[in-house]
Structures are given as structure tokens and as C-alpha cells.
Amino acid sequence: MTDQVTPNATSDPDVLAAILRSPPARASRPPGPPPVEAPASVELTIDGVAVSVPDGTTILGACGEQGIDTPTLCYVENLTPVNVCRVCVVEVAGSRVLVPACSRKVEAGMDVQTDSERVRLSRKVVLEFLGSSVDLSLTGPITPDRSIAAYAQRYGADATRFGPPGQPSAAGERDRLESGHHHGPTGDATAATVAQPTKIDNELYVRDYSKCILCYKCVDACGEEAQNTFAIAVAGRGFDARISTESAVPLPESACVYCGNCIGVCPTGALMFKSEYDMRESGTWDESAQTVTDTICPYCGVGCAVSLHAQDDRIVKVTSPTDSSVTDGHLCIKGRFGFEFVNNRPKV
Amino acid sequence: MDLHVVGPLASPVERAAVDAILGAPESGWVGGARDSGTDGHASSGGHALRARRSQLLPALHAVQSRIGWISTPALNYICKRLAVAPAEAYGVATFYALYATTPRPPVVAHVCDDIACRLAGAEALCGDLTRSLGPAGEPIGDGRATWLRSPCLGLCDLAPAALFTTAGERPVMVSAAPVDSAGIAARLESGEGSARPAPVGRQAERGDLRLLRRVGIVDPGSLDDYRASGGYRALARAIEIGPDRVLEEVTASKLMGRGGAAFPTGRKWAAVAAQSAQPHYVVCNADESEPGTFKDRVLLEGDPFATVEAMTIAAFATRASLGYLYIRGEYPEAEWRVTNAIDRARAAGLLGGDILGSGFAFDIELRRGAGAYICGEETALFESIEGKRGEPRNKPPFPVEIGLFGKPTVVNNVETLANVLSIVTDGGESFAQIGTEGSTGPKLFCLSGHVAQPGVYEVEFGATLGDLITLAGGVPGGRAIRTILLGGAAGVFVGQDALDMPLTFEATRAAGATLGSGVIMVFDETADLVDTLRRIAQFFRDESCGQCVPCRVGSVRQEELLARLAAGSRVRSREEELILLREIGQAMRDASICGLGQTASSAIESAFRQPGMVNL
């Protein structure tokens, strides 16, 4: 940066005149970022094995390097961890309670247990809590060995221990719940759930909060972590907490700009393209018959990376790779939803 | 941020209520009348406007207490004024139980049906109200009034209790105890109310009281009387010896926090004082909401200047220039007393730019909670002051490094601060001589339930559980003690065999119990303990913030399990159900983010550990 001189760097008229007479050569490429020192490494123990990882690594990252598979639900790599689902908890010697692996940074001398009895019990019960209250049918990575079902089996989770699911709520009923006193359970041996009708109020995406684990991902993506629109937030409290627009108005009346970044980070299928939802409803959604093509968004000059999911020669969904340096996985309404013109091209 | 406010802005009355708190809007950009001459070519906002986010709760309070509920247009106007996104403001308004976001009558009776009031017939009272006035939450008569059930109102010594709120031009908020259904109906009819009498000093005849010595004796409204009874001697002494010596004395006193976590106060203060980040904040946690706890209310109502003076000393020692006193929203009398004390102290130069002519500057801002037990958790309290939902933060980092507004913050309970005064005047060493090795100083206990004289009692650490119950006159009618709840809803049940246990941090810890916030609730042989346990489970289900899965769902599953055990409709065998109850408890204790979830199963599990205590 030293060869860049700006006119107001000095007020000495002679110096200025000299610079004007022979300006410094223009850099042939923009200056790069200043060199960053490689972080120091931190020594710790994971499951009895001595491990060395760069300072600033999370326990989750350190476990990953060791090939230890840690279940996560509310963690996505392109947003700051909120550590609310608690399915990734590990035991750290000296800590009174378990700690979330996704957000806790490693410290020198840390002694981490990822498969102790306490860890297994908490992970099991958390999976049971979610399994008994939320529809997890589309949750998480669905590769066979990392599915929710596989984790439930690994930890022996049995969500039916709390009894059969209770009555689903009517449309809008949960949106009206007030904080504070509630009507207690009647003792009818059912387990309360968040089941409710899917909210379909626009042509672009649907919200099925029966599938919502309240991971805050959509709120963060809508807010300061990506879109800065703040159209949704968590409302209510406790088990009645829910994702809501202002005063629970339908999306078209809200501040939503339909960037769809909430869909991009939703780990449970609660937020879904209307195109996908309609195909699932009619039984035609078939991921095995889909192709994914990485390309560049055709609209503006930013050059966002988009992945086009196509089935039967039609685009059915658009995503962006979370490791794209341009998008971080986020798009705008045009890149996300503006593909109908492709589908509507005249057949030759 | 592109602030997107859809729909109409507030009515003139709603706007006036908000403007009374925030001042008149400066331009059309923040909700004022649009003036194309001045507003047309320049926007306003940015950091200065967004920094006003912390005014969100005061603004919501203003509308709630003027109208009785917060309409969407009123919320929109507040959003314009403070540059808060409407969805976020709605999330905040719906978090707190004292705000209504759907129409609610202006006159409301909040009737406590929590554990201590239940022992005094609160459920029968609610039954009476349902018969005479209609179901809770339904408008009564011409729609001007309603009644609601409420968690513990901190009036357990006078149970059963109620809080009356009347929205209007001159809002009324008074608590009353004991109440009956006819009295509640009459107050709802009139909408008026007179404040409950000041707290009584239960041990007023004792000359050696430290924390309660002024309560019930010295006029809590008079700064002169406070000074005449030794007030502000500690602050003068602190300024004389300097901040470092104050830290040394507090450390030498071995004072431990009285809010429940028992953290060494000296270590906390020293850690904040040593932080280079500026500014530092002092926060007084007066969000006393643990069922069965009312000691902070008694201190704030009976000796408010002591809290103000102690906060000033804390700020002097930790180099803070601004303090927040966060008082729970259901304590109108204490709030009034503290407001008066802050105003008088400021007028006398005991707060402000140059305290006692020393050049030290400090002031206190009072913040009122809005009905959320979780805000007693220190990081949730910070979030609430900042104008957000009271969701606890993950720790570390701890408040001494990153606290209120992201700055180093010392946060202390009211009773903890009250101890600081004698530490500074008499020295830390002499304070450390009081009590036991591991628990120094005097301690307040809140006696309620089946005792002859419920109230706040001060003893030196070392007194046993039996001593305290004797102080409170024992169990009335000569009945036998069935069990005692120590530490509140987040505490544990102990039996008769614990009467000899000294109530110290070390002895209770060794016994697997806890002092918590100093609750001693006595249940005699007539008590319905299943009912008590179900109310405790309901309390945690109602008060969970909902952020983390173990607490959000676990508190529901725990409540359901108790309900089905009580109804005899088990899912599996009794043994399997009890294993499930323990596993729910352990997952909440191990995996929840904060102390609420971590202790939500504590009392219930302890009840099942006691042989024969619950027949389920």
C-alpha cells in the first residue's frame, strides 16, 4: 500500500507539485490484503488422543479433523453458530455442564470427551425432544450415514417415550399465543407438538412450521448476517416461540424481499420453494432424477454462483454453494426465483 | 438496514405516550410530520439512531400503560422512532408477559397463583374469580377490566397477592396482599388503588441488624433520615481510601453473591476494574422473580438509598460512570421508592458529575422489566436493557469481559450490594469475621408458607434451618413439617432431617442442596405437594425463553409427565416413567444454555428422591 499516494496525504505544495509532475506508477493489480500470520497451534485432548489444531478452531472443527462425526442441526458453515439445538454438546473436563462443540473454541489443555455417558444421554434426549415435537422427516443431511434416523439409532433415541403426539394447532393459533400463563396439560398422556397447517401465502415459497426446530438460521440470514432485511424474528416465548413476521402478517404484507436466503439456510425443510412443495404434494419430486448444474447468475454484473436443480428438463430449485466467495451461499430474488423464463421457453 | 414499516402509524394518544418517553420526533424520517423543506434531501439515522434501541422497552411500557395493549400501528411508530425493524420489535413485545399485543381491557388484576400463594388458597381464589367475574383473560362486564393468573409476585409473606394495573392518562400500578375475591372485584370496578403499606421490620427490636437495620424504622423517602442513620458514610469513606483500597476490602471480606450463584464479589469487581475496554458498567440486578423470594423487594422498599449508595461505590471501585438498576416490572412500590431515591441523590450531588466534590462522575438509569423471570439471568438482563428479547448469551465470554453493550460489566444482586456498605465502613477483615469460614457476613432469608410469621429475616451465616423456622414462629397450629423448599423453584426440597443443617454455602453444597436466593418455604402435613410440583413444572414451562431445545421442550415434557402421573394415565410403567423424568432432568441440567434450564428439574427431582414425599 506504500506506493499509493493520495493528494491529501500532504499539504506541502512542493511535494504535491512533484507528485503531479511525475505521478507514481499505477499498480498493475489491486493491492492484496496485508499478510496474515498463521495462527498458533493449540494442543488439546479429544477422546484421549492428543490433538494439535490452529488457534481459533472450534471443538466441532477439531473433532472433524479427527474424523469424529458430530451431529449438528442448527449449525451451517456460512452463518455464525448460535448453539441452540444442543445436539453437538461434548463434555469438557472442569466444566460443570456440557459445552456446544459448534461454537466453543478450543483452549490449550482442554480435555474433550465426545462419546461419554453424559454426552450420549444428552444427545439422545435432545433428539427425542425434537423427534417428539417437530416433524423431522426432511431434517438434516439425508446421506444414509448422517441422517437424523442414523443419529437416533446411534444414541438409542426413542421419541415415542413421551406418548403419542397431541392435537395439531389450527391455522394461526400458535401465532396468537401470549407469553406467561398457559393452560397446563390435562394428563391425557400425549406429547405437545408444533404441528400446524403449512403457510402458503405467496407464489415463491412456503413455510411449514411443523418442521421448524427454531434454529434461528432464517432469522440470521434475513437479518444482519446476510440480507439485512429483518422481515422475520422469533416471537413468543418458550415452547410457544415461533418464527414470525411483524404482527404475524402474511409474507406479502411484510418486509420480506423474497431473496430466499432463509430457504437456503433452513436445515429442516420448513422453508421450501413453492415449486418443490407442489411437486412433493403431487408426488413428482424425485431427487434421484435431478441434475445440479453450477453456473453464474445471468442477471447483474456481480457474478453470483448459482446451482440449478433440474428435473425433467425444468429448473425446480436454485441454490448457491456456501463456499462461493461471491455469495457465501446467499442470493437475491432474481437469482433465487427468476428462472421461470427458462422453463417457459418455446418448445422447438 | 432498510427500515420497512408497513401500515399506519400510531393514533395521536399512542404517539403522545411514546413521545413523552422519547421526546418529539425530529423529522419525517423518524415518524414526525413530513417537511419537504428540511427532510427532502437528507436522511437521518445511522449509528446515533440505532443506538437508541435500548429505549425499546421503555417505549413499549409507555404504550402499554397508556392504552392497556400495544397495537400494530403503535408498534410501527416506535419502530420508526428507534430504527428497529417491526418484526424484531414484535418479537420483543411478544416475549414479555406484561405486554399485550392483542386488545386487552385497561384495568387488569394479575392474581398470583404460584407456590406460596397456593398454600394460602390462591387456587380457591381463582375459582371464586372464575365464578364471579368469568374465566381469566375474558373481559368483565362492560369490557373495561379483566383478571389474569400471574407467577410469583414476591409478596409471599402476605399471600395471597395480586397486582393491579390501570392503563390511562394517569396509569395506576399497585400490588395488594392479602387479597380476596370481593376485594379484587371492587378494585377492578373502581380502577383505583392505594399502595400496599411499607414493609414491616420483623426483627426491628434487634439492635445488631446490618442489612435490615433501617427497614421499617427509617423513612425510606427521606435522604436526610438516611444520612442521619449512617447513610453515605460508606461512600465518603470509599472516596477517602480510593478505588484500589475498596477493591482490597471487598476481596478481604470474602463476600459471595447473594443472587443465587455465590460468586466472589471481590473477584468480579477486580476483573472489571482491570479491563482496558471502556466504558465499564455497573448493573444492579433487582429482577427478583424466583418464586418464594422477596428480600430484594423489602430492601428496595425499606432502604432504597442503600442500593443507590452501594452502586455508586461499585462504580467508583470498578471505574464505571453509568449504572443500570433493572427492577422487575411487578414491583411498583419498590420502583417508586428507588426512583425517588435516585432523584434525591442526584439533587444532593450524590449522583452526577462531581460526587461529594471528588470529581468522580456516576449516574444511574432505572430500567423496568416486563414480566420475564429469565431476565434475572445476568446476560438475559443485559439483552433486555439493550431492548431485545431476554435470551441468555452463551458463556464464555463472561460479563466482566463482554457484558452490557459488549463492555466490561459488574452485575450484582441487591442484597450483595447492601453488604458492601458495612464492608467499606468497617473493613473487609471485620466483615470476614462474621459467619463461617466459607460463608461470611449476614444473610437474608425469605420465610414463607406454613410458618407463623412469614417475612424476611436476617441472621449471621451459621444459623441452621431449624433456627430460621423458629425465628419465624414455627409451624402454626402445632402441625408437623412435611418438607421445606430451599432456594425457590430452582432449589431443592429437604426433609425434617435437614433442620440441623447450617444454612451456609458449604454445608448446603455438601448436602446436595442450595441456598439459592434464600428461600425457605415450609410445607406442613396438610400441603398438597403434587399440586406444588405441578405448579413448579408449569412455572419453568411458562418462563423458559425458548432459545435452546433441552429447556424449551424439556420443560414441557416434564410438566406433561407429572400431569399424566397425577392423572394415572402413564405411557409406560411407573419405573420407566420415573427413569424418563430423571433423563429429562439430566439433559436439561447438562445441555441447557443457562441456569434456568439447568435447574428446572432440580426441585422436582429432589422431591422424588425423598422417600414417601410424593405419591405418584
HADDOCK unambig.tbl for C-alpha pairs under 7 A between the chains (distance, minus, plus):
assign (segid A and resid 84 and name CA) (segid B and resid 547 and name CA) 6.12 0.50 0.50
assign (segid A and resid 84 and name CA) (segid B and resid 548 and name CA) 4.38 0.50 0.50
assign (segid A and resid 84 and name CA) (segid B and resid 549 and name CA) 6.54 0.50 0.50
assign (segid A and resid 85 and name CA) (segid B and resid 548 and name CA) 5.69 0.50 0.50
assign (segid A and resid 85 and name CA) (segid B and resid 549 and name CA) 5.29 0.50 0.50
assign (segid A and resid 86 and name CA) (segid B and resid 548 and name CA) 6.92 0.50 0.50
assign (segid A and resid 86 and name CA) (segid B and resid 549 and name CA) 6.70 0.50 0.50
assign (segid A and resid 86 and name CA) (segid B and resid 591 and name CA) 6.21 0.50 0.50
assign (segid A and resid 89 and name CA) (segid B and resid 591 and name CA) 6.82 0.50 0.50
assign (segid A and resid 97 and name CA) (segid B and resid 590 and name CA) 4.77 0.50 0.50
assign (segid A and resid 97 and name CA) (segid B and resid 591 and name CA) 6.66 0.50 0.50
assign (segid A and resid 98 and name CA) (segid B and resid 590 and name CA) 5.34 0.50 0.50
assign (segid A and resid 98 and name CA) (segid B and resid 591 and name CA) 5.59 0.50 0.50
assign (segid A and resid 121 and name CA) (segid B and resid 587 and name CA) 6.93 0.50 0.50
assign (segid A and resid 122 and name CA) (segid B and resid 587 and name CA) 4.71 0.50 0.50
assign (segid A and resid 122 and name CA) (segid B and resid 591 and name CA) 6.42 0.50 0.50
assign (segid A and resid 125 and name CA) (segid B and resid 584 and name CA) 6.87 0.50 0.50
assign (segid A and resid 125 and name CA) (segid B and resid 587 and name CA) 6.36 0.50 0.50
assign (segid A and resid 126 and name CA) (segid B and resid 549 and name CA) 6.73 0.50 0.50
assign (segid A and resid 126 and name CA) (segid B and resid 550 and name CA) 6.01 0.50 0.50
assign (segid A and resid 129 and name CA) (segid B and resid 553 and name CA) 5.86 0.50 0.50
assign (segid A and resid 129 and name CA) (segid B and resid 554 and name CA) 6.78 0.50 0.50
assign (segid A and resid 163 and name CA) (segid B and resid 571 and name CA) 5.70 0.50 0.50
assign (segid A and resid 178 and name CA) (segid B and resid 94 and name CA) 6.59 0.50 0.50
assign (segid A and resid 179 and name CA) (segid B and resid 94 and name CA) 6.53 0.50 0.50
assign (segid A and resid 179 and name CA) (segid B and resid 95 and name CA) 6.10 0.50 0.50
assign (segid A and resid 179 and name CA) (segid B and resid 96 and name CA) 6.28 0.50 0.50
assign (segid A and resid 179 and name CA) (segid B and resid 97 and name CA) 4.90 0.50 0.50
assign (segid A and resid 180 and name CA) (segid B and resid 97 and name CA) 5.10 0.50 0.50
assign (segid A and resid 180 and name CA) (segid B and resid 542 and name CA) 5.32 0.50 0.50
assign (segid A and resid 180 and name CA) (segid B and resid 543 and name CA) 6.81 0.50 0.50
assign (segid A and resid 181 and name CA) (segid B and resid 149 and name CA) 6.50 0.50 0.50
assign (segid A and resid 181 and name CA) (segid B and resid 150 and name CA) 6.76 0.50 0.50
assign (segid A and resid 181 and name CA) (segid B and resid 542 and name CA) 6.04 0.50 0.50
assign (segid A and resid 182 and name CA) (segid B and resid 542 and name CA) 6.87 0.50 0.50
assign (segid A and resid 184 and name CA) (segid B and resid 538 and name CA) 6.93 0.50 0.50
assign (segid A and resid 185 and name CA) (segid B and resid 560 and name CA) 5.78 0.50 0.50
assign (segid A and resid 185 and name CA) (segid B and resid 563 and name CA) 6.39 0.50 0.50
assign (segid A and resid 186 and name CA) (segid B and resid 563 and name CA) 6.54 0.50 0.50
assign (segid A and resid 187 and name CA) (segid B and resid 560 and name CA) 6.50 0.50 0.50
assign (segid A and resid 187 and name CA) (segid B and resid 563 and name CA) 4.47 0.50 0.50
assign (segid A and resid 187 and name CA) (segid B and resid 564 and name CA) 3.97 0.50 0.50
assign (segid A and resid 187 and name CA) (segid B and resid 567 and name CA) 5.47 0.50 0.50
assign (segid A and resid 187 and name CA) (segid B and resid 569 and name CA) 6.71 0.50 0.50
assign (segid A and resid 188 and name CA) (segid B and resid 564 and name CA) 6.34 0.50 0.50
assign (segid A and resid 188 and name CA) (segid B and resid 569 and name CA) 6.49 0.50 0.50
assign (segid A and resid 189 and name CA) (segid B and resid 564 and name CA) 5.59 0.50 0.50
assign (segid A and resid 189 and name CA) (segid B and resid 569 and name CA) 5.97 0.50 0.50
assign (segid A and resid 189 and name CA) (segid B and resid 570 and name CA) 6.42 0.50 0.50
assign (segid A and resid 189 and name CA) (segid B and resid 571 and name CA) 6.21 0.50 0.50
assign (segid A and resid 228 and name CA) (segid B and resid 1 and name CA) 5.57 0.50 0.50
assign (segid A and resid 229 and name CA) (segid B and resid 1 and name CA) 6.54 0.50 0.50
assign (segid A and resid 229 and name CA) (segid B and resid 2 and name CA) 6.51 0.50 0.50
assign (segid A and resid 230 and name CA) (segid B and resid 85 and name CA) 6.03 0.50 0.50
assign (segid A and resid 230 and name CA) (segid B and resid 87 and name CA) 6.69 0.50 0.50
assign (segid A and resid 231 and name CA) (segid B and resid 87 and name CA) 5.76 0.50 0.50
assign (segid A and resid 232 and name CA) (segid B and resid 87 and name CA) 5.36 0.50 0.50
assign (segid A and resid 233 and name CA) (segid B and resid 87 and name CA) 5.56 0.50 0.50
assign (segid A and resid 233 and name CA) (segid B and resid 88 and name CA) 5.37 0.50 0.50
assign (segid A and resid 233 and name CA) (segid B and resid 91 and name CA) 5.88 0.50 0.50
assign (segid A and resid 234 and name CA) (segid B and resid 91 and name CA) 5.40 0.50 0.50
assign (segid A and resid 235 and name CA) (segid B and resid 90 and name CA) 6.66 0.50 0.50
assign (segid A and resid 235 and name CA) (segid B and resid 91 and name CA) 3.89 0.50 0.50
assign (segid A and resid 235 and name CA) (segid B and resid 92 and name CA) 6.94 0.50 0.50
assign (segid A and resid 235 and name CA) (segid B and resid 94 and name CA) 5.74 0.50 0.50
assign (segid A and resid 235 and name CA) (segid B and resid 95 and name CA) 6.43 0.50 0.50
assign (segid A and resid 236 and name CA) (segid B and resid 91 and name CA) 6.57 0.50 0.50
assign (segid A and resid 236 and name CA) (segid B and resid 94 and name CA) 4.87 0.50 0.50
assign (segid A and resid 236 and name CA) (segid B and resid 95 and name CA) 4.92 0.50 0.50
assign (segid A and resid 237 and name CA) (segid B and resid 95 and name CA) 5.36 0.50 0.50
assign (segid A and resid 237 and name CA) (segid B and resid 544 and name CA) 6.89 0.50 0.50
assign (segid A and resid 237 and name CA) (segid B and resid 545 and name CA) 5.13 0.50 0.50
assign (segid A and resid 237 and name CA) (segid B and resid 546 and name CA) 5.50 0.50 0.50
assign (segid A and resid 238 and name CA) (segid B and resid 541 and name CA) 6.70 0.50 0.50
assign (segid A and resid 238 and name CA) (segid B and resid 542 and name CA) 6.61 0.50 0.50
assign (segid A and resid 238 and name CA) (segid B and resid 543 and name CA) 6.68 0.50 0.50
assign (segid A and resid 238 and name CA) (segid B and resid 544 and name CA) 4.65 0.50 0.50
assign (segid A and resid 238 and name CA) (segid B and resid 545 and name CA) 4.62 0.50 0.50
assign (segid A and resid 238 and name CA) (segid B and resid 546 and name CA) 3.51 0.50 0.50
assign (segid A and resid 238 and name CA) (segid B and resid 552 and name CA) 5.28 0.50 0.50
assign (segid A and resid 239 and name CA) (segid B and resid 546 and name CA) 5.77 0.50 0.50
assign (segid A and resid 239 and name CA) (segid B and resid 552 and name CA) 5.23 0.50 0.50
assign (segid A and resid 239 and name CA) (segid B and resid 553 and name CA) 6.32 0.50 0.50
assign (segid A and resid 241 and name CA) (segid B and resid 546 and name CA) 5.97 0.50 0.50
assign (segid A and resid 245 and name CA) (segid B and resid 87 and name CA) 5.17 0.50 0.50
assign (segid A and resid 246 and name CA) (segid B and resid 86 and name CA) 5.32 0.50 0.50
assign (segid A and resid 246 and name CA) (segid B and resid 87 and name CA) 3.82 0.50 0.50
assign (segid A and resid 246 and name CA) (segid B and resid 90 and name CA) 5.60 0.50 0.50
assign (segid A and resid 247 and name CA) (segid B and resid 72 and name CA) 6.66 0.50 0.50
assign (segid A and resid 247 and name CA) (segid B and resid 90 and name CA) 6.13 0.50 0.50
assign (segid A and resid 254 and name CA) (segid B and resid 6 and name CA) 6.94 0.50 0.50
assign (segid A and resid 255 and name CA) (segid B and resid 4 and name CA) 5.66 0.50 0.50
